[in-house]
Amino acid sequence: MRIKQFSYENKRLGWKLNPVEFSTVNLLVGASGVGKTQILDAL
């Protein structure tokens, strides 16, 4: 499955990810605790 665009908002936690456009390769990279797992759970 190819992800072209993604946005997410969790009002309970006050967490919002503005719309992100992805290219042909999808790779989530970041420091520990910045929300990578939350993005995967939302998908």
C-alpha positions as CSV (number, residue, x, y, z in Angstrom):
1,M,0.0,0.0,0.0
2,R,1.4,3.4,-0.9
3,I,0.6,6.3,1.4
4,K,0.3,9.6,-0.6
5,Q,-0.8,12.0,2.1
6,F,-1.5,11.7,5.9
7,S,-2.8,14.0,8.6
8,Y,-4.0,13.2,12.1
9,E,-5.5,14.9,15.1
10,N,-6.1,13.4,18.6
11,K,-8.1,16.0,20.6
12,R,-8.0,14.0,23.8
13,L,-4.2,14.1,23.9
14,G,-3.9,17.5,22.2
15,W,-1.7,15.9,19.5
16,K,-1.9,17.1,15.9
17,L,0.1,16.2,12.8
18,N,-0.4,18.7,9.9
19,P,-0.9,17.2,6.4
20,V,2.2,15.6,5.1
21,E,2.8,14.7,1.5
22,F,4.9,11.5,0.9
23,S,7.0,10.7,-2.1
24,T,7.6,7.2,-3.5
25,V,9.5,6.0,-0.5
26,N,7.9,6.1,3.0
27,L,10.3,6.1,6.0
28,L,9.4,7.3,9.5
29,V,12.5,8.5,11.3
30,G,12.8,10.4,14.6
31,A,14.0,10.4,18.1
32,S,12.4,8.3,20.8
33,G,9.0,9.6,21.9
34,V,8.2,11.9,19.0
35,G,5.2,10.0,17.7
36,K,6.3,7.4,15.1
37,T,4.3,4.7,16.8
38,Q,1.2,6.9,17.1
39,I,1.3,7.5,13.3
40,L,1.5,3.8,12.7
41,D,-1.4,3.1,15.1
42,A,-3.5,5.7,13.4
43,L,-3.0,4.0,10.0
